[in-house]
Amino acid sequence: MVNPPTRENLLPQILLKGGTLILHDQEHHITTSRADLLIEGDRIQAIEEIINTTDSMTVINCTGKLISPGFIDTHHHLWQSQQKGLHSNQILLDYYHSGNLASSHYTPDDIFWGELSGALEAIDAGTTTVVDHAHLNYSPEHTKEALRALVTSGVRSVFCYCAHQRVATWQPDFSFEKDLIPEWVMTTFRELASKKPFGPNGRVRLGFAIDTGFVSAGKLKDIFAEVRGEGVHLITSHATRIAMLDTPSAVKIMADDGLLGPDVLLSHANHTTSEELQQIKRAGAHLSSTPITEMQMGHGNPICLQPGFFEVSSLGIDCHSVCSSYLPSQMLTVLQSSRARRFEDLTAKNQWDASVGPTAEDVFNLGTIKGAIAAGLAKEVGSLEVGKKADIIIFDGRTPSMISVSEHDPVSAIVFHSSIRDIQTVIIDGVVRKDGFSLTRTPIAADPDIKEGIVTEEGTLGWEAIAVKLDRSRKRMKEKSETVDQEVARDGLIRAFLENLQCGSVQGKTTADYTYNYNPGSLITFSIGSLEIGQTIGKPLLTISDLMPIDTAEFDPKLINRARLLYSLTPAQGFETPIVINERVEEVVAEFASRINLDSTNLSDLDNTLSSICGELKLRPKSVSHTRNHLRREVAGFKVIRDVRIPTQDEGHVLGDVYLPLQHQLGQKYAVLMSCTLYGRRTFHSGPDLENEDEIMAFEKAEDDWHSTSTDVAIQLPRGSWGSSWESQRGFENIATFNTFSYVPHGYAMVKIDPRGVSQTPGSRGVPGEIVGDFYDAVEWAAEQSWSNGSVALVGSSYGANTQWNVASLRPKGLKCFVPYATDLDMYREAAYTGGIPTHRYLSDWYSRVQKSSPKWKDHLDLLEMMKAHPFYDGIWEMVNTKADQLDLPCFLAAPQIFIIHGRGAFEAWRARRPENTHLQLVDCNYYPWASHEAAGKILEFLGHHLKGNQYPKLERVGIQMRLGYKTWYWRKENNWPVPGTHYTKWHLGVDGGLSRDEPKGLPVKEFTYSSTIPTSGKSGVSFYSAPFETDVEFAGHFTAMLSISSSLSDADVVVSLWAVGEEGHVVPFGSAGQPEPLAKGFLRASHRKTDPLKSLPERPWHTHRQEDNAPLSVGEVAQLEIEIYPAAGRIRKGWKLRVDISPSEHQPDIVGYNPLEMRMWYGEGHNEGTNTIHVGGERVNYIACPVVPLKEGYPNIL
């Protein structure tokens, strides 16, 4: 009997009283002893037969209990908790894309709950130390959340920060990110290294994980040198060999490069040779076996109990998504399988041995002391010794499964008979983490950098609360994973592996049709004469990037230099002609080879030499920007063929750019998306004079800048400026067409054509009928190309939408559907004279931009003057209108809110067409980028269905951007338009300046008079306000205004704007960028007030706008105006007010920040100042009819 030692620092004490201790001697043999064990602070203070208790001690009665060192798990992916149950019947190849790479679906928050749950499951199973191979690194935030979870959990761990393969695309083709180790990966590592270790008492150490097969030898050496220089505790790597992939040996790679050392821990290593084993032993490195996953997934038999391997081995769980985190399960599995294999071998040799072979002690040690040795922690954990960390498990030896055996053989009791339910208590670092067979409550760490104590942010959570968080995350992961075609991913994964491994050596020679001979799986060297460009493994399709190491960045100077040299050896701007390496090219390159340094990091080093080479070959060198543009497309999986001459039926031609997925080289055929505009094909409009090298370089630089710079950088083109708003945008690559990067990678060819008189296509611009004919001929041409599957869709927005209707009505061969996104049908009402008010400012700017895009060619007629010459609706306008009811091809429509131009035609088309093959969207005022970003997913579903035969549960019929104000909105899905359940609510103008649901009948007429001119400050027009809304109300659809107006002049422009006003009295900004934007607006010139009752609808008046119906105002005459307000959608919150402005123009100076586009010529601008008056009360009718739709709450903001 001894007294406890004197306590100087008053550290907490825990006394384990009367248990059976499992102890190790110096040779790691196990003895057991019934004794007391005293913990003080985080360490074992004493082990004695009897230790006296004191009042300050926490005493745990361990009678009938087994006291074991905590288990050491040397290989585990703790973040995978949400995937449990998904991989029980998978081999490695299937698990790799559905499990390992599923980290691409995780947000940092998902990582936190997955990692925390995995760590707590390990603790619950008696693991006190885990080596966490954390291949979850999609951002610095993912890593920091994983670390925060480890600190929170209480487990001792080596967090092995991982440089791993990250998914770039799942579909239509699976691909990895090109750069395995971008700069942010190592920057984040350095930040972590500066803060290590983490958690109280430095319980979480920093390690590093990397798989050697995907990194060049030089790069690998640099990484090992850096991480060792930063003092990482451990470096771990998978050492997995799969026969079908012929993966290289991680042991050999490291040994050859002198990288093996005592800080290296290799997982699996099932096919390690005897020579490699000796290299491991000489270096002092170690191995981790994970028997259950290895035996299932095709790694082979675990090696940890094989002769010679035991002394350098340990055990891990690998994936708790496959099996439980209970390490004795691994012990028993490998023990019994090793015994079985041993007896099979003896039987095969006709031999017999009376011994059983490996013992329970052997595998127990693999999960305790030998695990500690492998993890570099043997001085602190792995055995019960005075001075070591208090990482301890208490088993109940009296449970049904443990009774008797716990007395006979405590180690066998744990290995053969125990389960997680037998673990009563787990102590880590002297802190009880499991007590009474249940996990203790977990304080949530606010930050992974905590050194002393836990700082809580979310409080202390029990397991049930954590389980709720995990299950919500699991459901999100399930939804994301269900969007992935697992067969495509599996096949893509195989290709990705095969493309990036090294073997053999053979040289091939390319031919004029881009082909070369090779032996599959052999190493190929590409060179120009003696100048080596690079090496890669032979495969059916290669690109220049394949000649570089897999971890080469997209715009690594070494890659740019090689690509620039090759691209410069063709006169083509794209891939319209091959790069031919003939004897003449070899001679010239050989002449300058001594001046060529393809590995230079200075991109200008190649300039002079390349100019000399191209000068000799009578070629133009490609610029760095030109090269970067090609490489950017290559990374996305496609290429461009520039300036293709597309024949027309009149023996002329138009020019087009063809964007093709790279797989077309292997015979793949694709559906074609086609666009035609007046603006030119290049970024962001126009195109270069092909005889002007400076212009070619300028347009390539503009494209590169558009992709690689912020909106602070204006895109400069050698054309007249379109204005800063156009030059700073980064939403659309090319105006009025869809972005190639949004569609071509999904398995489409894309053709953008310039009709005659546009950019470099010769001819006069605007010859009647010519654009339709050119576009029609181009569609039929595309349907017959070798890369086309014969199915074509027309796509585009604005002018690129309007050009589609007449072509589609002619039904060219191959045309299956069309997407006129933001379109006009009635050019008078929807573009030139909205509400009878001339849009001359907008049209003048538009016409100027068209001319700036194509300065080489003249206009056939002056469109602007033609429009001005026809201020009323007449036969000219009738002739250019589109008849949507005469076309039954599947169609995807869209209209922008508030912009007015393009805001009406889609709804008129919807009414005229068959609803079963028509789709409609009401989208943002800034609609240009929507088709390539927010709405691209829905459009791709539509195209996939009609061009590829893809089946979807239900294509969305109607989608609405429901604006909520303050930069927020949600996507509302409906089955019809108008929205089912729409109720048109009238808000009447009141004599008190208010808005009311009640008509102001019986009240004296009150006149609200305002100036007919446009003020530059103060108030414009008059405003009417509702009372605060008592509930949230959503509007979606056509609005209408009915007003009683008079004027001191012979005419008046009446603009009606609806605004939401917040509780603080300010207008709620409905613009998606946070700018003031009305809920809805519409306008009418009073003399155009005549409506056609046959064409009018209750929610949408139809004004004739004919000259014979024009009715100027008489002084004193009160006219009744019914004003069309184009469809819009928005929510007014409870407590907000509705404000209605009636004004002579769109300008409203009293709303700060509201700057409507200068589009129209207002009546008040060209006449002397007068006054307009609204007459309210009496029998006068004045109201705004608003489309109230059923409220939807909790709607996700997704398309």
HELIX and SHEET records of a PDB file:
HELIX    1   1 LEU A   78  GLN A   83  5                                   6    
HELIX    2   2 LEU A   92  SER A   98  1                                   7    
HELIX    3   3 ASN A  100  HIS A  105  5                                   6    
HELIX    4   4 PRO A  108  ASP A  124  1                                  17    
HELIX    5   5 PRO A  140  SER A  153  1                                  14    
HELIX    6   6 GLU A  183  LYS A  195  1                                  13    
HELIX    7   7 PRO A  200  GLY A  202  5                                   3    
HELIX    8   8 THR A  212  PHE A  214  5                                   3    
HELIX    9   9 ALA A  217  GLY A  229  1                                  13    
HELIX   10  10 ALA A  243  LEU A  245  5                                   3    
HELIX   11  11 ALA A  250  ASP A  256  1                                   7    
HELIX   12  12 SER A  274  ALA A  283  1                                  10    
HELIX   13  13 PRO A  291  MET A  297  1                                   7    
HELIX   14  14 PHE A  310  VAL A  312  5                                   3    
HELIX   15  15 LEU A  327  ALA A  348  1                                  22    
HELIX   16  16 ALA A  360  LEU A  366  1                                   7    
HELIX   17  17 ILE A  369  ALA A  374  1                                   6    
HELIX   18  18 VAL A  405  HIS A  408  1                                   4    
HELIX   19  19 PRO A  410  SER A  412  1                                   3    
HELIX   20  20 ALA A  413  HIS A  417  3                                   5    
HELIX   21  21 ILE A  420  ASP A  422  5                                   3    
HELIX   22  22 TRP A  463  SER A  481  1                                  19    
HELIX   23  23 GLN A  486  GLU A  499  1                                  14    
HELIX   24  24 ILE A  544  LEU A  547  5                                   4    
HELIX   25  25 PRO A  557  TYR A  567  1                                  11    
HELIX   26  26 GLU A  583  PHE A  592  1                                  10    
HELIX   27  27 ALA A  593  ARG A  595  5                                   3    
HELIX   28  28 LEU A  603  LEU A  606  5                                   4    
HELIX   29  29 ASP A  607  LEU A  617  1                                  11    
HELIX   30  30 VAL A  624  ALA A  636  1                                  13    
HELIX   31  31 LEU A  662  LEU A  666  5                                   5    
HELIX   32  32 GLU A  693  SER A  708  1                                  16    
HELIX   33  33 SER A  724  SER A  728  1                                   5    
HELIX   34  34 THR A  740  TYR A  743  1                                   4    
HELIX   35  35 VAL A  744  HIS A  746  5                                   3    
HELIX   36  36 GLU A  770  ALA A  783  1                                  14    
HELIX   37  37 TYR A  799  ASN A  802  1                                   4    
HELIX   38  38 GLN A  804  SER A  809  1                                   6    
HELIX   39  39 MET A  827  MET A  827  1                                   1    
HELIX   40  40 TYR A  828  ALA A  832  3                                   5    
HELIX   41  41 THR A  834  GLY A  836  5                                   3    
HELIX   42  42 HIS A  840  SER A  853  1                                  14    
HELIX   43  43 LEU A  863  LYS A  868  1                                   6    
HELIX   44  44 GLY A  875  VAL A  880  1                                   6    
HELIX   45  45 ALA A  884  GLN A  886  5                                   3    
HELIX   46  46 GLY A  905  ALA A  912  1                                   8    
HELIX   47  47 PRO A  915  ASN A  917  5                                   3    
HELIX   48  48 TRP A  930  SER A  932  5                                   3    
HELIX   49  49 ALA A  936  LYS A  948  1                                  13    
HELIX   50  50 ALA A 1086  HIS A 1088  5                                   3    
HELIX   51  51 GLN A 1107  ASP A 1109  5                                   3    
HELIX   52  52 TYR A 1163  GLU A 1165  5                                   3    
SHEET    1   A 4 ARG A  43  GLU A  48  0                                        
SHEET    2   A 4 ILE A  30  GLU A  40 -1                                        
SHEET    3   A 4 GLN A  13  HIS A  24 -1                                        
SHEET    4   A 4 THR A  58  ASN A  61  1                                        
SHEET    1   B 8 ARG A  43  GLU A  48  0                                        
SHEET    2   B 8 ILE A  30  GLU A  40 -1                                        
SHEET    3   B 8 GLN A  13  HIS A  24 -1                                        
SHEET    4   B 8 LYS A  65  PRO A  69  1                                        
SHEET    5   B 8 ILE A 392  ASP A 396 -1                                        
SHEET    6   B 8 ILE A 423  ILE A 428 -1                                        
SHEET    7   B 8 VAL A 431  ASP A 435 -1                                        
SHEET    8   B 8 SER A 438  LEU A 439 -1                                        
SHEET    1   C 7 PHE A  71  HIS A  76  0                                        
SHEET    2   C 7 THR A 127  ALA A 134  1                                        
SHEET    3   C 7 ARG A 156  ALA A 163  1                                        
SHEET    4   C 7 VAL A 204  ILE A 210  1                                        
SHEET    5   C 7 ILE A 235  ALA A 239  1                                        
SHEET    6   C 7 VAL A 264  HIS A 268  1                                        
SHEET    7   C 7 HIS A 286  SER A 288  1                                        
SHEET    1   D 2 VAL A 167  THR A 169  0                                        
SHEET    2   D 2 SER A 175  PHE A 176 -1                                        
SHEET    1   E 2 THR A 442  ALA A 445  0                                        
SHEET    2   E 2 THR A 456  LEU A 461 -1                                        
SHEET    1   F 3 VAL A 506  GLN A 507  0                                        
SHEET    2   F 3 LEU A 523  ILE A 528  1                                        
SHEET    3   F 3 LEU A 531  ILE A 537 -1                                        
SHEET    1   G 6 PHE A 638  PRO A 647  0                                        
SHEET    2   G 6 HIS A 653  PRO A 661 -1                                        
SHEET    3   G 6 TYR A 748  ASP A 754 -1                                        
SHEET    4   G 6 TYR A 670  CYS A 676  1                                        
SHEET    5   G 6 SER A 788  SER A 797  1                                        
SHEET    6   G 6 LEU A 815  TYR A 821  1                                        
SHEET    1   H 4 CYS A 891  PRO A 896  0                                        
SHEET    2   H 4 THR A 918  VAL A 923  1                                        
SHEET    3   H 4 VAL A 958  GLY A 965  1                                        
SHEET    4   H 4 THR A 968  GLU A 974 -1                                        
SHEET    1   I10 LYS A1006  SER A1011  0                                        
SHEET    2   I10 THR A1171  VAL A1176 -1                                        
SHEET    3   I10 VAL A1033  SER A1047 -1                                        
SHEET    4   I10 TYR A1183  VAL A1189 -1                                        
SHEET    5   I10 HIS A 983  LEU A 989 -1                                        
SHEET    6   I10 GLY A 994  SER A 996 -1                                        
SHEET    7   I10 VAL A1022  SER A1026  1                                        
SHEET    8   I10 LYS A1137  SER A1143 -1                                        
SHEET    9   I10 ASP A1053  VAL A1061 -1                                        
SHEET   10   I10 ALA A1080  ARG A1085 -1                                        
SHEET    1   J 4 LYS A1006  SER A1011  0                                        
SHEET    2   J 4 THR A1171  VAL A1176 -1                                        
SHEET    3   J 4 VAL A1033  SER A1047 -1                                        
SHEET    4   J 4 ALA A1119  ILE A1132 -1                                        
END                                                                             
